[in-house]
Amino acid sequence: MQFSEESYEAKQLMRDTKSRLRDLVKELPEEQKQVLIMRHYLEMSFQEIADRTGVSINTALGRMRYALINLRKKMIKNHIAYDKDLYPKRSDQVYIPRDLGRGNEGD
């Protein structure tokens, strides 16, 4: 006997989460929303995004960073599952403290 890979409930939960996430994306500032959509849904490179929007690549990167930060805050506030362990840890990563030895300035 074989079972379905995902249960009906798991599929429905995923659909609901995606729908709620789309609603939160709509709430982002226009510039952040534009970069997030171009990068995630249209799979454009940051250089392509910069060229298309008429900004520098650093500005495009910054907008994406703030879009993800704001989206994460909205997900937490709205109790939408956010799995910070979604991406596996790399074995070659080394922890670097944010304050870089200058006291408590980092956090």
Backbone as a chain_set.jsonl record, in Angstrom:
{"seq": "MQFSEESYEAKQLMRDTKSRLRDLVKELPEEQKQVLIMRHYLEMSFQEIADRTGVSINTALGRMRYALINLRKKMIKNHIAYDKDLYPKRSDQVYIPRDLGRGNEGD", "coords": {"N": [[0.844, -1.166, 0.0], [0.578, 2.223, -0.866], [1.081, 5.558, 0.189], [-0.069, 8.895, -0.212], [2.286, 11.466, -0.893], [1.985, 13.954, 0.376], [-0.383, 15.02, 2.772], [-3.87, 15.898, 2.513], [-4.448, 17.966, 4.269], [-1.916, 19.105, 4.708], [-1.357, 20.098, 2.173], [-3.414, 21.97, 1.929], [-2.799, 23.696, 4.013], [-0.38, 24.708, 3.043], [-1.303, 26.076, 0.76], [-2.92, 28.021, 1.99], [-0.984, 29.396, 3.484], [0.661, 30.407, 1.448], [-1.157, 32.112, 0.219], [-1.654, 33.984, 2.272], [0.919, 34.986, 2.49], [1.245, 36.207, -0.021], [-0.579, 38.288, 0.307], [0.747, 39.749, 2.299], [3.035, 40.536, 0.915], [1.912, 42.348, -0.842], [1.536, 44.489, 0.857], [4.02, 45.635, 1.216], [6.348, 48.407, 0.767], [6.278, 50.027, -2.428], [8.71, 50.017, -4.006], [10.242, 48.02, -2.754], [8.554, 45.828, -2.992], [8.474, 45.566, -5.775], [11.153, 44.815, -6.426], [11.358, 42.403, -4.997], [9.409, 40.805, -6.27], [10.409, 40.752, -8.885], [12.823, 39.433, -8.48], [12.21, 37.009, -7.059], [9.844, 35.84, -8.238], [10.019, 36.346, -11.002], [12.544, 35.584, -11.45], [14.822, 37.174, -11.98], [18.137, 38.484, -12.336], [20.09, 40.454, -10.015], [21.44, 42.432, -11.37], [19.924, 42.622, -13.711], [17.536, 43.51, -12.587], [18.369, 45.98, -11.557], [19.037, 47.306, -13.956], [16.526, 47.32, -15.243], [14.961, 48.845, -13.465], [16.346, 51.162, -13.297], [18.248, 51.811, -11.351], [21.178, 51.574, -9.204], [23.045, 48.501, -8.817], [23.615, 48.042, -6.143], [21.593, 49.483, -4.879], [19.369, 48.011, -5.702], [19.957, 45.58, -4.42], [19.858, 46.442, -1.755], [17.162, 47.195, -1.522], [15.958, 44.711, -1.803], [16.931, 43.452, 0.466], [15.729, 44.999, 2.525], [13.075, 44.47, 1.879], [12.869, 41.732, 2.475], [13.451, 41.788, 5.215], [11.3, 43.364, 6.176], [9.152, 41.78, 5.353], [9.589, 39.456, 6.822], [9.2, 40.478, 9.431], [6.473, 41.121, 9.253], [5.405, 38.575, 8.848], [5.995, 37.316, 11.273], [4.576, 38.989, 13.03], [1.971, 38.484, 12.163], [1.69, 35.863, 12.766], [2.464, 33.891, 10.928], [3.943, 31.01, 9.746], [7.39, 30.973, 10.033], [10.312, 29.736, 9.13], [13.367, 29.822, 10.259], [15.336, 28.028, 9.924], [15.108, 27.027, 7.434], [16.907, 27.009, 5.326], [19.641, 24.93, 4.984], [22.359, 24.742, 7.306], [25.686, 25.594, 6.51], [28.651, 23.69, 6.587], [31.038, 24.998, 6.502], [30.684, 27.506, 7.532], [31.458, 30.215, 9.64], [30.974, 31.669, 12.758], [30.711, 35.109, 13.194], [30.951, 37.688, 15.385], [28.685, 40.442, 15.579], [29.46, 42.865, 16.716], [32.14, 43.097, 16.366], [34.174, 43.233, 18.257], [33.976, 45.707, 19.47], [32.633, 46.41, 21.782], [29.207, 46.801, 22.727], [28.014, 47.646, 20.353], [27.084, 46.32, 18.072], [24.682, 44.729, 18.392]], "CA": [[0.0, 0.0, 0.0], [1.337, 3.46, -0.917], [0.366, 6.729, 0.66], [0.269, 10.148, -0.872], [3.448, 12.119, -0.283], [1.5, 14.993, 1.273], [-1.786, 14.873, 3.118], [-4.743, 16.986, 2.079], [-4.302, 19.06, 5.227], [-0.626, 19.757, 4.461], [-1.498, 20.866, 0.933], [-4.288, 23.107, 2.208], [-2.012, 24.606, 4.841], [0.573, 25.364, 2.146], [-2.064, 27.032, -0.057], [-3.311, 29.13, 2.855], [0.227, 30.153, 3.829], [1.063, 31.156, 0.249], [-2.13, 33.186, 0.028], [-1.377, 35.004, 3.285], [2.2, 35.589, 2.144], [0.992, 37.128, -1.132], [-1.224, 39.474, 0.875], [1.775, 40.528, 2.994], [3.897, 41.137, -0.112], [1.175, 43.514, -1.355], [1.651, 45.565, 1.834], [5.365, 46.207, 1.21], [6.524, 49.61, -0.049], [6.287, 49.69, -3.849], [10.049, 49.707, -4.508], [10.643, 46.732, -2.188], [7.686, 44.818, -3.598], [8.898, 45.422, -7.16], [12.399, 44.042, -6.466], [11.072, 41.05, -4.518], [8.679, 40.09, -7.326], [11.319, 40.527, -10.012], [13.848, 38.455, -8.103], [11.683, 35.703, -6.649], [8.86, 35.256, -9.149], [10.48, 36.444, -12.389], [13.89, 35.005, -11.421], [15.764, 38.094, -12.607], [19.354, 38.748, -11.564], [20.084, 41.8, -9.452], [21.871, 43.349, -12.429], [18.752, 42.833, -14.57], [16.601, 44.34, -11.812], [18.934, 47.332, -11.534], [18.884, 47.871, -15.302], [15.099, 47.52, -15.529], [14.391, 49.877, -12.601], [17.128, 52.387, -13.43], [19.01, 52.101, -10.128], [22.415, 50.804, -9.125], [22.877, 47.14, -8.3], [23.601, 48.125, -4.68], [20.25, 49.919, -4.484], [18.488, 46.853, -5.888], [20.266, 44.651, -3.324], [19.344, 47.032, -0.515], [15.694, 47.1, -1.53], [15.617, 43.309, -1.551], [17.236, 43.195, 1.882], [14.671, 45.587, 3.351], [11.831, 43.752, 1.599], [12.892, 40.485, 3.245], [13.36, 42.149, 6.644], [9.923, 43.787, 6.457], [8.276, 40.63, 5.177], [9.808, 38.59, 7.985], [8.514, 41.12, 10.568], [5.037, 40.975, 9.044], [5.071, 37.166, 9.053], [6.031, 37.062, 12.718], [3.454, 39.733, 13.624], [0.719, 37.842, 11.766], [1.775, 34.458, 13.171], [2.626, 33.012, 9.777], [5.132, 30.196, 9.99], [8.658, 31.428, 9.466], [11.308, 28.753, 9.539], [14.697, 30.373, 10.038], [16.215, 26.914, 9.6], [14.696, 26.517, 6.137], [18.111, 26.75, 4.552], [20.571, 24.165, 5.826], [23.615, 25.387, 7.696], [26.864, 25.095, 5.812], [29.671, 23.247, 7.531], [32.188, 25.891, 6.453], [30.35, 28.811, 8.072], [32.09, 30.584, 10.903], [30.256, 32.742, 13.424], [31.448, 36.353, 13.395], [30.098, 38.562, 16.183], [28.354, 41.683, 14.887], [30.1, 44.052, 17.284], [33.537, 43.081, 15.931], [35.074, 43.533, 19.363], [33.896, 47.114, 19.877], [31.621, 46.582, 22.824], [27.851, 46.375, 22.423], [27.485, 48.438, 19.249], [26.525, 45.471, 17.012], [23.287, 44.292, 18.615]], "C": [[0.893, 1.234, 0.0], [0.453, 4.604, -0.467], [0.808, 7.939, -0.138], [1.435, 10.806, -0.139], [3.015, 13.177, 0.725], [0.022, 14.758, 1.551], [-2.574, 16.06, 2.562], [-4.551, 18.2, 2.975], [-2.998, 19.826, 4.993], [-0.695, 20.613, 3.199], [-2.346, 22.114, 1.163], [-3.56, 24.149, 3.054], [-1.012, 25.38, 3.988], [-0.129, 26.404, 1.283], [-2.448, 28.256, 0.766], [-2.119, 30.018, 3.195], [0.683, 30.988, 2.639], [0.123, 32.326, -0.003], [-1.882, 34.325, 1.02], [-0.069, 35.725, 2.99], [2.033, 36.579, 0.987], [0.345, 38.416, -0.636], [-0.199, 40.367, 1.59], [2.722, 41.202, 2.008], [3.228, 42.395, -0.667], [1.287, 44.72, -0.426], [3.026, 46.237, 1.862], [5.384, 47.523, 0.44], [6.755, 49.214, -1.509], [7.662, 49.284, -4.368], [10.538, 48.344, -4.005], [9.844, 45.606, -2.828], [8.138, 44.529, -5.032], [10.146, 44.544, -7.26], [12.147, 42.598, -6.033], [10.375, 40.224, -5.594], [9.602, 39.777, -8.487], [12.328, 39.432, -9.686], [13.249, 37.07, -7.873], [10.784, 35.069, -7.711], [9.312, 35.287, -10.607], [11.904, 35.932, -12.561], [14.916, 35.861, -12.167], [16.996, 38.238, -11.724], [19.265, 40.167, -11.0], [20.551, 42.821, -10.487], [20.708, 43.647, -13.371], [17.73, 43.726, -13.874], [17.077, 45.782, -11.801], [18.745, 48.009, -12.885], [17.425, 48.218, -15.59], [14.507, 48.675, -14.728], [15.179, 51.188, -12.643], [17.867, 52.796, -12.168], [20.297, 51.296, -10.155], [22.12, 49.409, -8.583], [22.843, 47.153, -6.778], [22.239, 48.577, -4.159], [19.264, 48.77, -4.617], [18.694, 45.833, -4.766], [19.701, 45.162, -2.0], [17.833, 46.937, -0.419], [15.239, 45.677, -1.246], [15.836, 42.983, -0.081], [16.127, 43.738, 2.773], [13.32, 44.918, 3.102], [11.762, 42.474, 2.427], [12.779, 40.749, 4.741], [11.92, 42.504, 6.995], [8.941, 42.635, 6.321], [8.389, 39.681, 6.365], [9.095, 39.158, 9.215], [7.008, 40.946, 10.459], [4.586, 39.527, 9.276], [5.027, 36.83, 10.538], [4.841, 37.731, 13.389], [2.116, 39.052, 13.351], [0.701, 36.34, 12.045], [1.757, 33.508, 11.978], [3.944, 32.292, 9.978], [6.337, 30.802, 9.287], [9.725, 30.504, 10.004], [12.696, 29.288, 9.238], [15.706, 29.278, 9.712], [15.859, 26.285, 8.251], [15.902, 26.164, 5.271], [19.111, 26.039, 5.444], [21.836, 24.954, 6.119], [24.755, 24.751, 6.918], [27.926, 24.745, 6.839], [30.872, 24.182, 7.551], [31.889, 27.283, 7.002], [30.999, 29.014, 9.434], [31.306, 31.746, 11.495], [31.18, 33.941, 13.62], [30.534, 37.277, 14.173], [29.887, 39.896, 15.474], [29.093, 42.884, 15.436], [31.578, 44.148, 16.93], [34.5, 43.549, 17.015], [35.03, 44.968, 19.848], [32.829, 47.333, 20.934], [30.27, 46.09, 22.347], [27.227, 47.134, 21.254], [26.732, 47.59, 18.231], [25.081, 45.097, 17.21], [22.649, 45.085, 19.7]], "O": [[1.854, 1.304, 0.766], [-0.754, 4.619, -0.709], [1.918, 7.989, -0.666], [1.549, 10.709, 1.083], [3.601, 13.291, 1.802], [-0.729, 14.345, 0.667], [-2.004, 17.086, 2.192], [-4.499, 19.332, 2.494], [-2.977, 21.055, 5.069], [-0.157, 21.72, 3.161], [-2.032, 23.188, 0.65], [-3.7, 25.351, 2.824], [-0.821, 26.579, 4.191], [0.395, 27.501, 1.093], [-2.319, 29.39, 0.303], [-2.229, 31.244, 3.194], [1.052, 32.151, 2.802], [0.562, 33.407, -0.395], [-1.901, 35.496, 0.642], [0.044, 36.931, 3.21], [2.612, 37.666, 1.012], [0.679, 39.506, -1.101], [-0.27, 41.593, 1.498], [3.163, 42.326, 2.247], [3.899, 43.392, -0.932], [1.148, 45.858, -0.875], [3.181, 47.297, 2.469], [4.547, 47.744, -0.435], [7.36, 48.178, -1.785], [7.772, 48.301, -5.1], [11.177, 47.601, -4.75], [10.393, 44.557, -3.164], [8.177, 43.372, -5.449], [10.196, 43.63, -8.084], [12.674, 41.669, -6.646], [10.722, 39.061, -5.801], [9.585, 38.666, -9.018], [12.644, 38.601, -10.537], [13.726, 36.079, -8.427], [10.946, 33.895, -8.043], [9.023, 34.361, -11.365], [12.412, 35.855, -13.679], [15.767, 35.341, -12.889], [16.905, 38.127, -10.501], [18.459, 40.976, -11.458], [20.094, 43.964, -10.473], [20.523, 44.791, -13.786], [17.13, 44.597, -14.503], [16.288, 46.703, -12.009], [18.333, 49.168, -12.945], [17.13, 49.29, -16.12], [13.654, 49.407, -15.23], [14.741, 52.201, -12.097], [18.092, 53.983, -11.933], [20.488, 50.441, -11.02], [21.078, 49.172, -7.971], [22.12, 46.361, -6.174], [21.783, 48.107, -3.116], [18.416, 48.573, -3.746], [17.729, 45.289, -4.228], [19.134, 44.396, -1.221], [17.288, 46.634, 0.643], [14.256, 45.46, -0.537], [15.012, 42.312, 0.54], [15.637, 43.043, 3.663], [12.506, 44.811, 4.019], [10.724, 42.164, 3.012], [12.09, 40.019, 5.453], [11.377, 42.012, 7.985], [7.995, 42.532, 7.102], [7.382, 39.166, 6.851], [8.459, 38.413, 9.961], [6.339, 40.658, 11.451], [3.515, 39.286, 9.833], [4.12, 36.136, 10.998], [4.17, 37.119, 14.221], [1.232, 39.044, 14.207], [-0.205, 35.634, 11.604], [1.118, 32.457, 12.015], [4.947, 32.907, 10.342], [6.294, 31.103, 8.094], [10.006, 30.496, 11.202], [13.157, 29.22, 8.099], [16.816, 29.573, 9.27], [16.255, 25.157, 7.96], [15.908, 25.148, 4.576], [19.397, 26.503, 6.548], [22.316, 25.728, 5.29], [24.786, 23.54, 6.698], [28.074, 25.435, 7.848], [31.646, 24.17, 8.508], [32.751, 28.16, 6.945], [31.071, 28.101, 10.257], [31.007, 32.711, 10.792], [32.287, 33.809, 14.143], [29.455, 37.624, 13.692], [30.805, 40.419, 14.842], [29.335, 43.841, 14.7], [32.204, 45.18, 17.173], [35.515, 44.183, 16.726], [35.933, 45.412, 20.557], [32.186, 48.382, 20.945], [30.183, 45.082, 21.645], [26.002, 47.244, 21.188], [25.818, 48.097, 17.581], [24.309, 45.147, 16.253], [21.483, 44.86, 20.025]]}, "num_chains": 1, "name": "protein.A"}
